[in-house]
């Protein structure tokens, strides 16, 4: 899984660089790759626009990433949800757990406002 990282206005932006599904087979590598890209950044945008599907293991990986950022007293914002991912998030209540913004610039702005 290819992960890309850059910094925009003091915010670490991590993007999944190729279409993928996050399931039991890929959840651990997804979590490890994102954690390595985040390092100890206090403000993180995770662009999931190329993720086509999350199963329960993938959702668990997202919670683990959020926990890691929170333990560093940081904040995580997700962006780029596909319609299918958004529907799953709404079904399981993740739309209430995660701050989700429509695109990277709005996510960066949301982090810099707090």
Secondary structure, 3 states (H helix, E strand, C coil): CCEEEEEECCEEEEEECCCEEECCCCHHHHHHHHHHHHCCCCEEEEECCCEEEECHHHHHHHHHHHHHHHHCCCEEEEECCCHHHHHHHHHHCHHHHCEEECCHHHHHHHHHHC
